[in-house]
Amino acid sequence: MKTELDRNKSYWRANLKIVSCLMVVWFFCSFGFGIIFSDTLDQFRVGGFKLGFWFAQQGSIYIFIVLVFAYIHLMNKLDRKYAKIEKKD
């Protein structure tokens, strides 16, 4: 049977894995699409703007918002798994 310390370590390891994965996605979308691949993406247009420019100005912000909601969903799921739900007064 796992001790409380082992459960806490497992919880934080899973938490860091979630955060790391989401940060990699955000880095790839903001830095990769907005800077590195912008010349390639500029061949396509979104709302009259080149796609590389759009990602640099708007797309990375939208991706960030989606990642915030993904983080909320994944952390709620993790909290339920480890029964770490806070008690409401």
Contacts in CASP RR format, 6 or more apart in sequence:
PFRMAT RR
TARGET T0000
AUTHOR 0000-0000-0000
METHOD contacts of the structure
MODEL  1
MKTELDRNKSYWRANLKIVSCLMVVWFFCSFGFGIIFSDTLDQFRVGGFK
LGFWFAQQGSIYIFIVLVFAYIHLMNKLDRKYAKIEKKD
2 10 0 8 1.000
7 82 0 8 1.000
10 82 0 8 1.000
11 78 0 8 1.000
11 82 0 8 1.000
11 84 0 8 1.000
14 78 0 8 1.000
14 82 0 8 1.000
15 75 0 8 1.000
15 78 0 8 1.000
18 71 0 8 1.000
18 74 0 8 1.000
18 75 0 8 1.000
18 78 0 8 1.000
19 71 0 8 1.000
22 67 0 8 1.000
22 70 0 8 1.000
22 71 0 8 1.000
25 63 0 8 1.000
25 67 0 8 1.000
26 60 0 8 1.000
26 63 0 8 1.000
26 64 0 8 1.000
26 67 0 8 1.000
29 55 0 8 1.000
29 59 0 8 1.000
29 60 0 8 1.000
29 63 0 8 1.000
30 55 0 8 1.000
30 60 0 8 1.000
30 63 0 8 1.000
30 64 0 8 1.000
32 38 0 8 1.000
33 41 0 8 1.000
33 52 0 8 1.000
33 55 0 8 1.000
33 56 0 8 1.000
33 59 0 8 1.000
33 60 0 8 1.000
34 41 0 8 1.000
34 52 0 8 1.000
34 55 0 8 1.000
34 56 0 8 1.000
34 60 0 8 1.000
35 56 0 8 1.000
37 52 0 8 1.000
38 50 0 8 1.000
38 52 0 8 1.000
38 53 0 8 1.000
38 55 0 8 1.000
38 56 0 8 1.000
41 50 0 8 1.000
41 51 0 8 1.000
41 52 0 8 1.000
41 55 0 8 1.000
42 50 0 8 1.000
42 51 0 8 1.000
42 52 0 8 1.000
42 53 0 8 1.000
43 51 0 8 1.000
44 50 0 8 1.000
44 51 0 8 1.000
45 51 0 8 1.000
46 54 0 8 1.000
47 54 0 8 1.000
49 57 0 8 1.000
78 84 0 8 1.000
79 85 0 8 1.000
END
